[in-house]
Amino acid sequence: MSEHEQSQTPPAQQPWWVSDTQLRTPESAPTSKAAGISIRLALVMALVAGGVGAIVDRALTLHNTNLVSTHSSVERAPDSIAGIASRVSPSVVSIDAQTSSGGDTGSGFFIQSNGTILTNNHVVEGAVTSGGSITVNLTNGKSYPATLVGRDASYDLAVLKIDVTDAPALQLGDSDLIQVGDPVIAIGSPLGLAGTVTSGIISAKNRAVTSGGGTGESSFINALQTDAAINPGNSGGPLVDINGAVIGVNSAIASLGSAFNSQSGSIGLGFAIPINQAKKTAEQIIKNGKATYPIMGISVDSAYTGLGARIANVPHAILEGGPASKAGLRIGDIILEIDGKAITNSDELIVAIRSHNVGDKVSVKYQRAAAINTVTLTLVAAK
């Protein structure tokens, strides 16, 4: 750079180590002082450069020393979430139920090695009632057309079958032994995302959950409540314990919905059908193509808002010759307890009865006018 060009350099472009009070043009600076300044600056720069170079070399040396790479695999315990998911996931399927106007998606899982699959009734109901098709997609990428073995709207369960052999059937646990606080894992296809794994705990047991089907039939479930994330599409998938055994069939969620100006989705309130109930229903469907449920032979007043469940004050509200009739119950009686458990509404009564078996004897505490009485009756199968 020439002397003339240097004189045109704006102050902002001067070296950072020169303060504003030292800035002088070459023409006004004495030659001897300029030379001295140049020498001192050169020495300073040399020292600075040397120091920076030493620091950089040391930093690089230390940095390179600490760089470690490994190719060793991570050991995961068989009872870890990852271990359980790897064992259970191949047994979980996604279900595509197509109707003439669209379709539903859900989940399911193998309960027998011959290709028998358990899922929710509401997953396949639309396809069945409209003459549509049901396709089962496996984790290995293969798809199969499914046939319906049978379904039951009262418990929201359905059994499908595909043409495979040696399917990886899941082990069924004992939902009566599960306790609040026990860890659980949900596996399914929420929003069509197959193979999704979420974890949580059992938040509560014996929740009276009612869900409506597409045909107007309602399902009454004595459900397990979990905070494992469950979303649309998880329906029919398994809820498993820390041993990988199925203890529930994911079936319903509670969501804030439009009333709270939000979209439907998981808020930590998911519900599963206890596997003990699901197993009984599935066995009936596999054997007979249909299932049944126990009744006490009454119609309840759904408009009643007081505590308990009131027998409807209408003709034929009590089945002639049924369990309630034989036990002496009358229209207008208010049922307060079943087997010592308080009943607060009609849904809880229905769920409490359907959690029993046909032939079970139950104790019924009821109120008639000001009198409170207790009777025992034997449940019969619904027709």
N, C-alpha and C positions, 0 to 999 in steps of 0.2 A: 504494500500500500504506500503511495507517495505522500510527501509531507503536505501537499495541498489537499489531498483526499482526507488526510487525518483531521485537518482543520475544519472539515465540513461535517465531522461525525457529531451527531446530536448528543447531548449530555446523557440521555437515557441509555445510550449504547456504550458508555464507558465501563471499564472493568469494575466488578462488584467490590473489589478490595480498596478502591480509592474513594474517599469521602467527598461530598460536594464542595467543601472548603478547599480541597487540594486541586480541584480541576483548573487547569490553566491551558491556554492555547500554546502551541509550539513557538509561535512568533514572539510572544511576550516573555517566555521563560529563558533565563540565562543558560548558555550552553554548558558550563561547568556543572551547575546544579542539576540540570537535566540528566547529565551523564551519571552523576552520583545517584540520583533517584532511580535511574534505569538499572544500575548495578545492584542497589539494595533490593529493588523489586525482583530482579532476577534471582538473587539469593533466597529471598522469601519464597518465591514460587518453586524454586528447586526443593527447598525444605518441605513445603506443603505437598508437592507432588510425591516426594519420597515418603512422607508420612502416610498420605492417602494410599499409595501403592502398598505399603506395608500392612495397613489395616485391611485393604481389600484382599491381599494374599492370605492373611490370617483368617479372615471371615470365610473365604472360599475353602481354605484348608479345614476349618472347623465344620463348615457346612457339609463338605464332602465326607468328612469323617462320620457325621451323624446320619447319613443316608443309608437306610437298611431296607432291603426288600426280602420278602419271604414268599414261598410258594406252599407252605404247609396248610392243610385243610383245617377248618374249624370243627371241633368236636361238639356235637349237639346231643344232649341227653335224650333218650327215647321218650321221656315224659315231658320234654319241653314243648312249647307251642309249635316250634318248627318240626320237631320229631313227630308229634301227633298229626300235624297237618299233612306231612309227607305220607303217612300211613293211611289216613282217612280219605284224602282228596281223590284218589283213583276210584273210590266207591261212590262218589257223588256225581250226579249227572245234571245237565241243564235240559229243560223241557220247553219245547216250542209247540204251543197249541194254537193251531190256525183255525179261524172261522171265516165265514163268507164276508164278514165286515172288518176283519183285522185279525188280531191274535193276542194271546197272553204268553208270557214267559214265566218260568218258575224253576224250581229245583226238585230233586228227588234223590233217593239213594237205594242201592241194592240191599234187599233183605234176604234174598236167596241166590245161590250161585247159578240158578237156571235162568237168570235174567229178570226176576221179579223185582219190581221197584215200588217203593212206597212214596207217596207225595200227598199234597193237599187236593181235596175235591175242587176247590175254587180255581186251581190252576188249570184243570182240564174240563171243567163243567161247560164252558162256552163251546168248546170244540165238540164235546159229546152231544150236547143238546141241539147243535146246529148241523150235525153231520160233517164236521170238519176233520182235520187230520192232526195227529200228535206225533212229534218227532223227538227222539231222545238223542242227545249229543254227549259223547263220552269224553273224558279228559285226554284220550289218545288221538282225538280229532275225528273219530269215526261217528257216523250218524245212523240211526236205525228207526224205521217206522215202529210205533208202539200200538199194541192192542189194549183195550180196557178190560181188566179182569172184573172190576166192580168198583163202586164208589158209595160213600155214605155221607150225605149232607149234614146229618145231625152231629157228627164228630169232625166234619171237614176233612175226610180222608179218602184216598183213592189208591187203587193198586193197578199198576201197568205191567206189561210183559213185553220184552224184546227178544229176538231170536239170537241169543248168545249162550255160550257155555262157559263154565268156570269164571263167572262174574265174581268180582271181589266183594262178597257180601260183608256188611258191617256187623260187628258184635252188638247185641242189644243189652243195655244195662238194666238197672232197677231204679225207676224214677221215684219209688217210695223211699229209697235210702238217701236220696240227694238232700242236702241241707242248705239253708240260706247262707250265702257266703262262699259256697263251693265254687271253684273256678270252672268255667265252661268255654267251649269254642264253637262258633257257628261257621258252617261252611256252605256256600251256595253260589248263586249267580245273581246278585243284586244288580238291577238295571241292566241285565244281560252280560255282566262282567263275570264270566265263568271262573270258578276256582278261587273265589274271594274268601279269605279267612279273617275272622274277627274274634276277639276274645273278651271275656268279662267274667261276671259271677252270677250266681242265682240270687236275684234280688228279693224274691218272695215266692211262696207256694200257694196253691189253691186259690188262684185269682179267677173269679167268675168273669169270663170273657165271652162276649156274644158278637158274632160277625154274620152279616147277611150275604147270601149267595146271589148269583145272577138271576136265579129263577124265583127269588123271593123266599127260599128256604133259609132258615137261620141255623147256625152252628153254635152250640153251647159247650164251652171248653172249661174244664177245671184246670187252668193253665199254670205252667211254670213261668215266672217273670224273670227276665234277664236284662242286664245292661249291655251285653254284647251287641254291637251295631247290627241291626236287622233292617233291611230296606225292601221295597218291592222287588220281587225276583228271588229273594231268599226263601219265599214260601215253599214248603215241602222239603227243604234241606234239613240235615241233621244238626242237632245240638248235642255235643259230645262232652264227656267228662275228661278228667286228666288221664284216664286210662285209654281214651279213644273209643269208649263204648257209648252208644247212642242213648241219651236219657230223655230226648224230646224231639218233636217234629216242629220246626219253626213255622208259625202259622199266621201271626198277626202282629201289628205294631200300633202303638199309640202315637199320634202326631198332633202338633199344634193346629195345623190346617189353616184354612182361610179366615177363620174367626180371629186368629192372632196375626193376620196379615203376613203369613209365611207359607212356603211351599211344604207339602207333605214330605216327611222323611224321618229318619231315626232321631229320637231325642233321648235315647237310653231306656226306652220302655218297649221291650219286645216280649212276645208271648209264644210259648211252645206247648204243643199237646204232649202230656206225659207219655213216655214210650210204653208204659204198662197198659194204658188205655189204647194207644195206637196198635200195639201188638194184638190185643184181643180182637179189635175191629178188623185188622188185616187178616187174621186167621179165619174169621167168619167169612170175609169176602173171598178169600182164596178157596175156602171149602164150599161155600154156597152161592158165590157171586153177589152176595149182598150181606148186610149186617143189620142187627137190630139193637135196640137200647131199652133199658128198663123204664117203667112208668109206675106211678101210684094211682093213675086213673082219675085225674081231675083236670079241669081247665082253670087257669088262673086269671085274675083281673089285672091286666097290664096297666090300667089307668089308676090303680090304687097307689097312693103316695105315702101311706103310713108305714110304720115298721112292720116287717113280716111280709108274707105273701097271702093274699086273700083269694079264697076259692070264689070264682065268678058267680054272681047271682043271676044266672041264666039257666034256662032248661038244659038238661043233659050235661051240666057242668061236671057232674060226677058220673063216671062210667058205671052203668048198671052191672053189678056183679064183680066190679073191679076191686083192687086192694083197699082204696079209700072207702068205698061203699061198704065193704065187709067190716071195716074198722069203725064204722059209725060216723064218719065225717059228713058234714052237711055244707050246702052252699052258704057262703057268707063267713064260714070259719076262717080264722086268720092263723096261718102256720108260722110259728115263732122259732122253732128249732128242729133240726134233723140230726139225730144221733148226738144231741148235746151241743151241736154247732149252731150259733145264732144265724137266722135268716133275716136279711134286711130288705130284700125285694124279690120279685118273682123270678128274675134271672138267676139269682143265687139258689133259689129252690130247685129250678130245673137242672142247673149244673150239679148241685148236690146229689140229686137223684140219679143223674146220668153217670156220675162217677162210681156208682155201684154196679153190681152184676144182677142179671135176671135171677130171681130166686132169693136174693138177699133180704133179710129181715131188717127193717129200720124203725127206729123210735121217732115218733112225730109228736112234738109238743105244740098245742094249738090253743087259741082263745075263741070262746063262743060267748058273746055278750061280755059279762064281767067274770065269767068262769074260765079257768085255765086247766086243761086236761092233757094227758099223755096217752097215746095208743101205740101199739106195735103192728106193723103190717108187712106183708111179703110182696116185693116188687115182681111184676110180670113183664113180659116182652110186649113192646108196642107192635101193633098190627099195621 
